Amino acid sequence: MPQRRSYPEAEVEAAVQSLSDPAELDQAQKLISANATQLQHIFDEAMRSADWYGSAHQAEVVKAAGTADPDERMGNVRRLVEEESRVSMLIGVAVGFELAHRLIEGQPTTEND
């Protein structure tokens, strides 16, 4: 893999800020919507390889849902959903970042190798 340039914090912040513009975000979403199914498969594989869907996660789901006190149960479920959201976002960003690099660098796809 070729050496990649580093991204100064200000440049990353500016790029993230530009995506907060609804028109910019809409354009980004349109760019990937045609490949959403393939991207979902990549996401699912990343989650499986990290054993996210494994017995430890299932135990946390049961623990959160099985708490007797309704307020505590809601708090546990909320924390679990928040954690899943963070992990999902990080995987999505990593996949998007790598996809962008491959497009910019013009790397051949596996079909062209």
N, C-alpha and C positions, 0 to 999 in steps of 0.2 A: 504494500500500500504506500503510495507516495506521501511524503511529508506534507501536512496541511498547514496552512497559515494559521496563526493564532488570531483570535477575535478580541480586540480591545473592549473592555466593559462598556464604554460609551457607545460603541458601534452596536453591540448586542442590545443595549437599552433602547437605542434608536429604532432598531429593527422590531423589537417587541412592541414599542410604542406605536409604530406604524400599523401593526396588526390590530391595535385596539380601535382603529378606524373601521366602522362597519363595512364600508365599501372594499377596503383592503382585505378584510377577513373573508368577505363573500367571494372575492376573486380567488383567494387561497383555497377555500372550500371547493369551489368549482374545479380547480386544477386537479384535485385528488378524487373527486366524486366518482369519476369513471373507473377508478381502481379501488374503490372502497372495499369490495369483497376480498381482493388479494391482500390489501393492507390489514383487514380484519384477521385473515389467516396468519399473517406475520405476527400480529399482536397476540393471538391465541397461542401460537407456538412459543412466543417469548414467555407468556404466563405459565404455560405447561412446563417449559424447561426450567423455570424458577420454582417449580412445584407449587405455584400459587393455588392451583385447584386441588392440591393434595389433602392428605388427612389433617395436617396441622391447620390449614385454612378452614376445613370443614368443622374441626373442633372449635375454632373461634366463632364460627357462625352459630353453632349449637349453643355455645356458652353465652353469646350475646342474646340470642332469641330466647334462651331458657331461663333467664334471670327472672326471679319471682316478682320483684318490685317493679311496677310499670315505669316509674321515672328512671330507675337505674337501667332497666332493659332498653328504654329509648336512648339513653346516653351511650350504652354499649353498642347498639346497632348504629347510631349516628357516627361514632368513632370508627367503626368497621367500614362503613360506607365512605367516610372521609379518607381513610387509609387506602381503600381500593381506588378511589378517585385519583389520589396522588400518584399511586403506582401506575395506574393507567395513563395518566398524563405524562409521566416521565418516560414510559415506554413509547408512547406516541411521539413525543418530542424527539427521542433518540432515533426512531425510525424515520421521521420527517427530516431530521438533520442529515442522516446518512443518505437518504434519497436525494436530497438537494445536492449534496457533494457529488454523488454519482452522476447526476444530471449535468452539473457544472463541469465536472472533469471529463465528461463524455466517455465514461467507462462502458465497455461493452456489456450487454446483458448476457445472461447465461445462454440464451438462444443463439447469440452471435459468437460465443467462445469457440 
